[in-house]
Amino acid sequence: MNKLPIVIATSIVRTSGLNEPHGFLYVVDLETQEIIKTIEWNDPEIDFAGRGGQRGLRGIAFYNDKIYIGTGFKILEFSKDFDLLASYQNQYLIDIHEMIVVENQLLVVSSGYDAVIYFDLNTKLFTKAYAVDVKDFSFKKNLFYRFFNKYAPYWLSLNKSIENYPLYVFDPETPNQIKGTSFKPHRIHFNTVSMSKSGMCVSGTLSNYQFLITKEEISKYATI
């Protein structure tokens, strides 16, 4: 019988304030149900405004013998022994969620821009980025919009046409290419990314669709 694995989990303490721990990393042995290691995250540079804000630790990815973990606005690089080796920032990294490794690229979901940012794990440079916008309706972002795009069946979705979701391909090393979602009346709140044989798949909590991005084109991949 195969032994259960050792896993890594991160957390966010949404109610924390300045000088309080606002996230944790746990190394857990599922076989023995023992927490082997705990790292307390208390970065005082974050913005504590909002329900979650920049608190806590987010996505996890592995490349060679390194571990990459997201914070609200940084990519942290750890050794396999969890020594912090480096951190990486970019103006388009806001409200990081999931991340995955594809070949030598770290794909990071930046919910604050409804974007996926590519980070080259060999050169340690941000190489390209994709962002998806939502065209404005006649009403502003409100509870009505959030309800229909999060809870209504897909056939009631307010934004069915793919033309309502323009794709922007941009250089993340060039400033002020796109606006953050806090400056827009509508957002998708991207929080997941994965790769299929067809291309990169992304989805968010305020849309009824998973989107497929191939090169410089976007389409609807699946209905959520």
C-alpha positions in Angstrom: 0.0 0.0 0.0 1.4 3.4 -1.0 2.3 5.9 1.7 0.4 9.1 1.7 2.5 12.1 0.6 3.9 15.1 2.4 2.1 18.3 1.2 2.5 22.1 1.5 -0.5 24.4 2.4 -0.7 28.1 2.7 -3.3 30.3 4.5 -4.5 33.8 4.9 -5.6 35.4 8.1 -8.1 38.0 6.8 -8.8 39.7 10.2 -5.1 40.4 11.0 -3.8 43.9 11.6 -0.4 45.5 11.5 2.3 43.5 13.4 0.1 40.5 13.5 0.7 37.3 11.5 -1.4 37.4 8.4 -0.5 34.1 6.8 1.0 30.7 7.5 2.8 28.0 5.5 2.4 24.4 6.7 4.3 21.2 5.8 2.0 18.3 6.6 2.6 14.6 6.6 -0.7 13.1 5.5 0.4 9.6 6.6 1.0 10.5 10.2 -1.3 13.6 10.2 1.5 15.6 11.7 2.4 19.2 10.9 6.1 19.0 10.3 6.9 22.6 9.8 5.1 26.0 10.2 6.3 29.3 8.7 4.6 32.4 10.1 4.3 35.2 7.5 4.3 38.8 8.8 5.3 41.2 6.1 4.7 44.8 7.5 4.9 46.3 4.0 1.5 45.1 2.9 -1.7 47.1 2.7 -4.1 45.9 5.5 -7.2 47.5 4.0 -10.1 45.4 2.8 -11.4 41.9 3.7 -8.2 40.1 2.6 -6.1 42.7 0.9 -2.5 41.7 0.5 -2.5 39.4 3.6 -1.2 35.9 3.6 0.5 33.4 1.4 -1.1 32.2 -1.8 -0.2 29.9 -4.7 2.6 27.3 -4.6 4.8 25.9 -7.5 8.0 23.9 -7.8 10.9 24.2 -10.2 14.0 22.1 -9.9 14.9 22.3 -6.2 13.2 25.6 -5.5 9.7 26.3 -4.1 7.8 29.4 -5.3 5.0 30.9 -3.2 2.9 34.0 -3.8 2.0 36.7 -1.4 -0.4 39.6 -2.1 2.2 41.2 -4.4 5.4 39.3 -4.3 6.8 36.0 -5.6 8.9 34.3 -2.9 11.7 31.9 -3.8 12.5 29.3 -1.1 15.1 26.5 -1.0 13.8 22.9 -0.5 14.6 23.5 3.2 12.3 26.6 3.2 15.1 29.2 3.5 13.9 32.4 1.8 16.4 33.0 -1.1 14.8 35.9 -3.0 11.6 37.8 -3.7 10.4 39.3 -7.0 8.0 42.1 -7.6 6.3 43.7 -10.6 3.8 46.5 -10.9 1.2 44.1 -12.4 1.4 41.6 -9.5 -1.5 42.5 -7.3 -3.7 40.1 -5.4 -1.8 37.0 -6.5 -3.8 33.7 -6.5 -2.8 30.5 -8.2 0.5 29.8 -10.0 1.8 26.9 -12.1 5.1 26.0 -13.9 5.1 25.4 -17.6 8.5 24.4 -18.8 10.7 27.1 -17.4 8.0 29.7 -17.0 6.1 30.5 -13.8 2.5 31.6 -14.7 1.1 33.8 -11.9 -2.5 34.9 -11.7 -2.8 38.5 -10.8 -6.4 39.1 -9.8 -5.8 42.8 -9.3 -5.4 43.1 -13.1 -7.4 40.1 -14.2 -4.1 39.0 -15.7 -1.6 36.1 -16.0 2.0 37.2 -15.7 4.8 35.0 -17.1 8.1 34.9 -15.0 11.1 33.2 -16.5 12.6 31.0 -13.8 16.0 30.8 -15.4 16.6 34.5 -16.2 14.3 35.7 -13.3 12.6 38.2 -15.6 9.0 38.9 -16.3 8.6 38.1 -19.9 5.0 38.5 -21.1 1.4 38.9 -19.8 -2.2 38.5 -20.8 -5.1 40.4 -19.3 -8.8 40.1 -20.0 -11.1 43.1 -19.8 -14.9 43.3 -19.5 -16.7 45.8 -21.6 -18.9 48.3 -19.7 -22.6 47.9 -19.3 -25.1 50.7 -18.9 -25.0 50.2 -15.1 -22.0 50.3 -12.8 -20.4 47.6 -10.8 -23.0 46.7 -8.1 -24.7 43.8 -6.3 -26.9 43.2 -9.3 -23.9 42.6 -11.6 -22.1 40.5 -9.0 -25.2 38.3 -8.5 -25.9 37.6 -12.1 -22.3 36.9 -13.0 -21.5 34.7 -10.0 -24.7 32.9 -9.1 -27.1 33.0 -12.1 -27.1 30.0 -14.6 -24.8 30.6 -17.6 -27.8 31.2 -19.9 -28.7 34.2 -17.8 -25.2 35.6 -18.0 -25.1 39.3 -18.8 -22.0 39.1 -20.9 -22.3 36.1 -23.2 -20.5 37.4 -26.3 -16.7 36.8 -26.4 -16.4 40.3 -28.0 -17.3 41.6 -24.5 -14.0 40.1 -23.2 -11.2 41.8 -25.1 -7.7 40.3 -24.6 -4.6 42.4 -24.0 -1.1 41.0 -24.6 1.5 43.3 -23.1 5.1 43.5 -21.7 5.0 43.3 -17.9 8.3 45.2 -17.8 6.7 48.3 -19.4 4.7 50.4 -16.9 1.1 51.6 -17.2 0.0 49.2 -20.0 -3.4 48.4 -18.5 -5.6 49.5 -15.6 -6.0 47.6 -12.4 -9.5 46.2 -11.6 -10.0 48.6 -8.8 -10.2 51.3 -11.5 -12.8 49.4 -13.6 -16.5 49.2 -13.2 -16.4 45.4 -13.9 -14.0 42.6 -13.3 -13.7 38.8 -13.7 -11.6 38.3 -10.6 -9.3 35.7 -12.2 -8.1 33.2 -9.6 -7.2 30.0 -11.5 -4.8 29.1 -14.3 -4.1 25.8 -16.0 -2.7 24.5 -19.3 -4.5 22.2 -21.7 -3.3 20.8 -25.1 -5.1 23.8 -26.7 -3.5 26.6 -24.6 -3.8 28.4 -21.3 -7.1 28.2 -19.4 -8.2 30.9 -16.9 -11.3 31.5 -14.9 -12.6 33.8 -12.2 -15.4 34.1 -9.6 -17.4 36.8 -11.4 -17.8 35.0 -14.8 -19.7 31.9 -15.8 -16.9 30.9 -18.2 -13.5 29.3 -18.3 -11.5 31.1 -21.0 -8.9 29.7 -23.4 -6.0 31.9 -24.5 -3.9 30.8 -27.4 -1.2 33.1 -28.6 -3.1 36.4 -29.0 -6.7 35.1 -29.2 -9.3 34.4 -26.5 -12.3 32.0 -26.6 -14.7 30.4 -24.2 -13.4 27.0 -23.3 -16.1 25.7 -20.9 -19.2 26.9 -19.1 -19.0 27.0 -15.3 
